[in-house]
Amino acid sequence: MMRSLMFMVNEKMCCGTHIDKRYEDSLITLRVGAENYQKEILKEECLPMDFTGRPMEGYTVITSDGHDMGEDLTYWIKLGLS
């Protein structure tokens, strides 16, 4: 779908990896859900998932600044699982 590696939980996308040409960086794709989206998207390292020119609400990408530390990555994965 997006030339990335995705991890599914209960037949739904949880998280994945993506190398983005725009950012020239490895990004984490993450399903945060509609209820968390508005809060999380305000964070500098959290961007809307937008591969087609139309952002998908409830889905984000996390820049390397947001997942370069183990505790940061743990936070995002737990959020994706919730």
N, CA, C and O atoms as a GROMACS GRO file, in nm:
protein
  328
    1MET      N    1   0.083  -0.120   0.000
    1MET     CA    2   0.000   0.000   0.000
    1MET      C    3   0.087   0.125   0.000
    1MET      O    4   0.068   0.213  -0.084
    2MET      N    5   0.182   0.136   0.092
    2MET     CA    6   0.262   0.258   0.104
    2MET      C    7   0.411   0.228   0.097
    2MET      O    8   0.493   0.311   0.138
    3ARG      N    9   0.448   0.112   0.046
    3ARG     CA   10   0.588   0.072   0.041
    3ARG      C   11   0.654   0.081   0.178
    3ARG      O   12   0.761   0.140   0.195
    4SER      N   13   0.589   0.022   0.272
    4SER     CA   14   0.642   0.026   0.408
    4SER      C   15   0.611  -0.106   0.477
    4SER      O   16   0.537  -0.190   0.425
    5LEU      N   17   0.668  -0.122   0.593
    5LEU     CA   18   0.644  -0.239   0.675
    5LEU      C   19   0.537  -0.202   0.778
    5LEU      O   20   0.554  -0.106   0.853
    6MET      N   21   0.429  -0.277   0.782
    6MET     CA   22   0.319  -0.249   0.874
    6MET      C   23   0.301  -0.364   0.972
    6MET      O   24   0.323  -0.480   0.939
    7PHE      N   25   0.261  -0.328   1.092
    7PHE     CA   26   0.228  -0.426   1.194
    7PHE      C   27   0.080  -0.414   1.225
    7PHE      O   28   0.030  -0.306   1.256
    8MET      N   29   0.011  -0.526   1.215
    8MET     CA   30  -0.133  -0.530   1.237
    8MET      C   31  -0.163  -0.589   1.374
    8MET      O   32  -0.092  -0.679   1.421
    9VAL      N   33  -0.267  -0.537   1.439
    9VAL     CA   34  -0.315  -0.591   1.566
    9VAL      C   35  -0.467  -0.599   1.553
    9VAL      O   36  -0.533  -0.499   1.523
   10ASN      N   37  -0.522  -0.716   1.577
   10ASN     CA   38  -0.666  -0.737   1.563
   10ASN      C   39  -0.717  -0.692   1.426
   10ASN      O   40  -0.823  -0.631   1.414
   11GLU      N   41  -0.640  -0.724   1.323
   11GLU     CA   42  -0.673  -0.695   1.184
   11GLU      C   43  -0.682  -0.546   1.153
   11GLU      O   44  -0.748  -0.507   1.057
   12LYS      N   45  -0.616  -0.462   1.233
   12LYS     CA   46  -0.612  -0.318   1.210
   12LYS      C   47  -0.467  -0.273   1.214
   12LYS      O   48  -0.385  -0.329   1.286
   13MET      N   49  -0.435  -0.169   1.135
   13MET     CA   50  -0.300  -0.116   1.136
   13MET      C   51  -0.269  -0.057   1.272
   13MET      O   52  -0.348   0.021   1.326
   14CYS      N   53  -0.156  -0.094   1.328
   14CYS     CA   54  -0.110  -0.038   1.454
   14CYS      C   55   0.002   0.061   1.428
   14CYS      O   56  -0.009   0.179   1.462
   15CYS      N   57   0.109   0.013   1.366
   15CYS     CA   58   0.224   0.098   1.339
   15CYS      C   59   0.306   0.038   1.226
   15CYS      O   60   0.282  -0.075   1.183
   16GLY      N   61   0.400   0.115   1.181
   16GLY     CA   62   0.486   0.066   1.074
   16GLY      C   63   0.601   0.161   1.052
   16GLY      O   64   0.620   0.258   1.124
   17THR      N   65   0.678   0.130   0.950
   17THR     CA   66   0.791   0.216   0.914
   17THR      C   67   0.772   0.265   0.771
   17THR      O   68   0.706   0.201   0.690
   18HIS      N   69   0.830   0.378   0.743
   18HIS     CA   70   0.818   0.437   0.610
   18HIS      C   71   0.938   0.529   0.587
   18HIS      O   72   0.971   0.610   0.674
   19ILE      N   73   1.001   0.517   0.472
   19ILE     CA   74   1.108   0.610   0.437
   19ILE      C   75   1.047   0.712   0.342
   19ILE      O   76   1.006   0.679   0.231
   20ASP      N   77   1.042   0.834   0.387
   20ASP     CA   78   0.975   0.940   0.314
   20ASP      C   79   1.075   1.024   0.234
   20ASP      O   80   1.173   1.073   0.290
   21LYS      N   81   1.050   1.040   0.106
   21LYS     CA   82   1.139   1.118   0.020
   21LYS      C   83   1.134   1.267   0.053
   21LYS      O   84   1.235   1.337   0.041
   22ARG      N   85   1.017   1.316   0.096
   22ARG     CA   86   1.005   1.459   0.131
   22ARG      C   87   1.094   1.495   0.248
   22ARG      O   88   1.163   1.597   0.245
   23TYR      N   89   1.093   1.412   0.350
   23TYR     CA   90   1.169   1.439   0.473
   23TYR      C   91   1.308   1.376   0.469
   23TYR      O   92   1.393   1.406   0.553
   24GLU      N   93   1.331   1.289   0.370
   24GLU     CA   94   1.457   1.216   0.360
   24GLU      C   95   1.492   1.152   0.493
   24GLU      O   96   1.605   1.165   0.542
   25ASP      N   97   1.396   1.085   0.549
   25ASP     CA   98   1.412   1.030   0.683
   25ASP      C   99   1.322   0.908   0.700
   25ASP      O  100   1.228   0.887   0.623
   26SER      N  101   1.354   0.828   0.799
   26SER     CA  102   1.269   0.715   0.836
   26SER      C  103   1.160   0.767   0.930
   26SER      O  104   1.188   0.834   1.029
   27LEU      N  105   1.039   0.734   0.897
   27LEU     CA  106   0.925   0.776   0.978
   27LEU      C  107   0.855   0.654   1.035
   27LEU      O  108   0.864   0.544   0.979
   28ILE      N  109   0.787   0.674   1.144
   28ILE     CA  110   0.700   0.570   1.198
   28ILE      C  111   0.557   0.609   1.163
   28ILE      O  112   0.514   0.721   1.191
   29THR      N  113   0.485   0.517   1.102
   29THR     CA  114   0.344   0.540   1.077
   29THR      C  115   0.268   0.482   1.195
   29THR      O  116   0.302   0.375   1.245
   30LEU      N  117   0.166   0.554   1.240
   30LEU     CA  118   0.101   0.513   1.364
   30LEU      C  119  -0.048   0.547   1.360
   30LEU      O  120  -0.087   0.658   1.324
   31ARG      N  121  -0.127   0.450   1.397
   31ARG     CA  122  -0.270   0.473   1.413
   31ARG      C  123  -0.293   0.516   1.557
   31ARG      O  124  -0.280   0.435   1.649
   32VAL      N  125  -0.328   0.643   1.577
   32VAL     CA  126  -0.350   0.693   1.713
   32VAL      C  127  -0.498   0.697   1.748
   32VAL      O  128  -0.533   0.712   1.865
   33GLY      N  129  -0.583   0.684   1.649
   33GLY     CA  130  -0.727   0.688   1.672
   33GLY      C  131  -0.779   0.830   1.674
   33GLY      O  132  -0.706   0.924   1.703
   34ALA      N  133  -0.905   0.844   1.642
   34ALA     CA  134  -0.968   0.976   1.631
   34ALA      C  135  -0.964   1.052   1.763
   34ALA      O  136  -0.948   1.174   1.764
   35GLU      N  137  -0.980   0.980   1.875
   35GLU     CA  138  -0.986   1.047   2.005
   35GLU      C  139  -0.851   1.106   2.047
   35GLU      O  140  -0.848   1.204   2.121
   36ASN      N  141  -0.741   1.049   2.003
   36ASN     CA  142  -0.607   1.099   2.038
   36ASN      C  143  -0.547   1.189   1.932
   36ASN      O  144  -0.450   1.260   1.959
   37TYR      N  145  -0.602   1.187   1.814
   37TYR     CA  146  -0.542   1.256   1.700
   37TYR      C  147  -0.522   1.406   1.724
   37TYR      O  148  -0.413   1.458   1.701
   38GLN      N  149  -0.625   1.474   1.769
   38GLN     CA  150  -0.617   1.621   1.786
   38GLN      C  151  -0.511   1.662   1.887
   38GLN      O  152  -0.446   1.765   1.870
   39LYS      N  153  -0.492   1.583   1.992
   39LYS     CA  154  -0.390   1.614   2.093
   39LYS      C  155  -0.250   1.583   2.041
   39LYS      O  156  -0.159   1.664   2.057
   40GLU      N  157  -0.233   1.469   1.981
   40GLU     CA  158  -0.100   1.425   1.938
   40GLU      C  159  -0.048   1.505   1.818
   40GLU      O  160   0.073   1.528   1.808
   41ILE      N  161  -0.135   1.547   1.729
   41ILE     CA  162  -0.092   1.616   1.608
   41ILE      C  163  -0.031   1.753   1.640
   41ILE      O  164   0.035   1.813   1.555
   42LEU      N  165  -0.054   1.803   1.759
   42LEU     CA  166   0.005   1.931   1.801
   42LEU      C  167   0.154   1.919   1.833
   42LEU      O  168   0.224   2.020   1.840
   43LYS      N  169   0.201   1.798   1.854
   43LYS     CA  170   0.343   1.776   1.885
   43LYS      C  171   0.427   1.796   1.760
   43LYS      O  172   0.388   1.754   1.651
   44GLU      N  173   0.541   1.859   1.776
   44GLU     CA  174   0.629   1.894   1.664
   44GLU      C  175   0.672   1.771   1.583
   44GLU      O  176   0.684   1.778   1.461
   45GLU      N  177   0.697   1.660   1.652
   45GLU     CA  178   0.745   1.540   1.585
   45GLU      C  179   0.634   1.455   1.522
   45GLU      O  180   0.662   1.354   1.458
   46CYS      N  181   0.511   1.497   1.541
   46CYS     CA  182   0.396   1.421   1.493
   46CYS      C  183   0.332   1.495   1.376
   46CYS      O  184   0.292   1.611   1.389
   47LEU      N  185   0.323   1.428   1.262
   47LEU     CA  186   0.268   1.490   1.141
   47LEU      C  187   0.148   1.410   1.092
   47LEU      O  188   0.138   1.290   1.120
   48PRO      N  189   0.057   1.474   1.019
   48PRO     CA  190  -0.055   1.397   0.964
   48PRO      C  191  -0.005   1.295   0.862
   48PRO      O  192   0.088   1.323   0.786
   49MET      N  193  -0.066   1.180   0.859
   49MET     CA  194  -0.034   1.081   0.756
   49MET      C  195  -0.100   1.127   0.627
   49MET      O  196  -0.223   1.129   0.616
   50ASP      N  197  -0.018   1.165   0.531
   50ASP     CA  198  -0.070   1.224   0.408
   50ASP      C  199   0.014   1.174   0.290
   50ASP      O  200   0.113   1.236   0.252
   51PHE      N  201  -0.028   1.063   0.233
   51PHE     CA  202   0.044   1.007   0.119
   51PHE      C  203  -0.022   1.046  -0.013
   51PHE      O  204   0.038   1.031  -0.119
   52THR      N  205  -0.146   1.094  -0.007
   52THR     CA  206  -0.222   1.121  -0.129
   52THR      C  207  -0.262   1.266  -0.146
   52THR      O  208  -0.330   1.300  -0.242
   53GLY      N  209  -0.222   1.353  -0.054
   53GLY     CA  210  -0.266   1.491  -0.058
   53GLY      C  211  -0.389   1.515   0.028
   53GLY      O  212  -0.441   1.626   0.034
   54ARG      N  213  -0.434   1.409   0.093
   54ARG     CA  214  -0.552   1.418   0.181
   54ARG      C  215  -0.520   1.346   0.312
   54ARG      O  216  -0.520   1.223   0.315
   55PRO      N  217  -0.492   1.421   0.420
   55PRO     CA  218  -0.454   1.357   0.548
   55PRO      C  219  -0.561   1.261   0.599
   55PRO      O  220  -0.681   1.286   0.583
   56MET      N  221  -0.517   1.154   0.660
   56MET     CA  222  -0.608   1.055   0.717
   56MET      C  223  -0.621   1.083   0.867
   56MET      O  224  -0.524   1.065   0.941
   57GLU      N  225  -0.736   1.126   0.910
   57GLU     CA  226  -0.754   1.155   1.052
   57GLU      C  227  -0.745   1.026   1.133
   57GLU      O  228  -0.802   0.923   1.096
   58GLY      N  229  -0.673   1.035   1.243
   58GLY     CA  230  -0.653   0.918   1.328
   58GLY      C  231  -0.522   0.846   1.299
   58GLY      O  232  -0.483   0.755   1.372
   59TYR      N  233  -0.454   0.888   1.191
   59TYR     CA  234  -0.328   0.827   1.152
   59TYR      C  235  -0.221   0.935   1.143
   59TYR      O  236  -0.246   1.044   1.092
   60THR      N  237  -0.103   0.904   1.194
   60THR     CA  238   0.006   1.002   1.197
   60THR      C  239   0.136   0.938   1.150
   60THR      O  240   0.147   0.816   1.138
   61VAL      N  241   0.233   1.024   1.124
   61VAL     CA  242   0.370   0.978   1.106
   61VAL      C  243   0.454   1.051   1.211
   61VAL      O  244   0.429   1.167   1.242
   62ILE      N  245   0.552   0.980   1.263
   62ILE     CA  246   0.638   1.034   1.367
   62ILE      C  247   0.778   1.048   1.308
   62ILE      O  248   0.835   0.951   1.259
   63THR      N  249   0.833   1.169   1.315
   63THR     CA  250   0.967   1.192   1.262
   63THR      C  251   1.070   1.127   1.354
   63THR      O  252   1.038   1.085   1.465
   64SER      N  253   1.193   1.119   1.307
   64SER     CA  254   1.298   1.055   1.387
   64SER      C  255   1.322   1.129   1.518
   64SER      O  256   1.367   1.068   1.616
   65ASP      N  257   1.293   1.259   1.523
   65ASP     CA  258   1.306   1.332   1.650
   65ASP      C  259   1.213   1.278   1.756
   65ASP      O  260   1.240   1.292   1.875
   66GLY      N  261   1.104   1.216   1.715
   66GLY     CA  262   1.006   1.165   1.810
   66GLY      C  263   1.024   1.020   1.848
   66GLY      O  264   0.953   0.970   1.935
   67HIS      N  265   1.119   0.951   1.784
   67HIS     CA  266   1.138   0.811   1.821
   67HIS      C  267   1.284   0.771   1.832
   67HIS      O  268   1.316   0.652   1.825
   68ASP      N  269   1.371   0.868   1.851
   68ASP     CA  270   1.513   0.834   1.860
   68ASP      C  271   1.555   0.781   1.997
   68ASP      O  272   1.663   0.724   2.011
   69MET      N  273   1.472   0.799   2.097
   69MET     CA  274   1.501   0.747   2.231
   69MET      C  275   1.405   0.632   2.259
   69MET      O  276   1.290   0.634   2.214
   70GLY      N  277   1.451   0.534   2.333
   70GLY     CA  278   1.370   0.416   2.362
   70GLY      C  279   1.238   0.448   2.428
   70GLY      O  280   1.135   0.390   2.394
   71GLU      N  281   1.239   0.542   2.523
   71GLU     CA  282   1.114   0.575   2.593
   71GLU      C  283   1.016   0.646   2.499
   71GLU      O  284   0.894   0.633   2.515
   72ASP      N  285   1.067   0.722   2.403
   72ASP     CA  286   0.980   0.787   2.305
   72ASP      C  287   0.912   0.682   2.218
   72ASP      O  288   0.791   0.688   2.196
   73LEU      N  289   0.988   0.587   2.170
   73LEU     CA  290   0.934   0.481   2.087
   73LEU      C  291   0.830   0.400   2.165
   73LEU      O  292   0.725   0.366   2.112
   74THR      N  293   0.861   0.371   2.291
   74THR     CA  294   0.766   0.298   2.376
   74THR      C  295   0.635   0.373   2.388
   74THR      O  296   0.528   0.313   2.381
   75TYR      N  297   0.641   0.504   2.408
   75TYR     CA  298   0.520   0.586   2.419
   75TYR      C  299   0.433   0.570   2.295
   75TYR      O  300   0.313   0.544   2.305
   76TRP      N  301   0.495   0.585   2.177
   76TRP     CA  302   0.417   0.579   2.053
   76TRP      C  303   0.359   0.441   2.027
   76TRP      O  304   0.245   0.428   1.983
   77ILE      N  305   0.436   0.337   2.055
   77ILE     CA  306   0.385   0.201   2.033
   77ILE      C  307   0.269   0.172   2.127
   77ILE      O  308   0.169   0.114   2.085
   78LYS      N  309   0.281   0.212   2.253
   78LYS     CA  310   0.168   0.192   2.347
   78LYS      C  311   0.045   0.269   2.303
   78LYS      O  312  -0.067   0.220   2.315
   79LEU      N  313   0.066   0.389   2.251
   79LEU     CA  314  -0.048   0.468   2.202
   79LEU      C  315  -0.113   0.398   2.083
   79LEU      O  316  -0.236   0.392   2.074
   80GLY      N  317  -0.032   0.346   1.994
   80GLY     CA  318  -0.086   0.274   1.880
   80GLY      C  319  -0.163   0.148   1.920
   80GLY      O  320  -0.263   0.114   1.858
   81LEU      N  321  -0.118   0.081   2.023
   81LEU     CA  322  -0.185  -0.040   2.071
   81LEU      C  323  -0.316  -0.009   2.144
   81LEU      O  324  -0.408  -0.090   2.146
   82SER      N  325  -0.322   0.111   2.203
   82SER     CA  326  -0.445   0.144   2.276
   82SER      C  327  -0.554   0.178   2.179
   82SER      O  328  -0.666   0.210   2.220
   0.00000   0.00000   0.00000
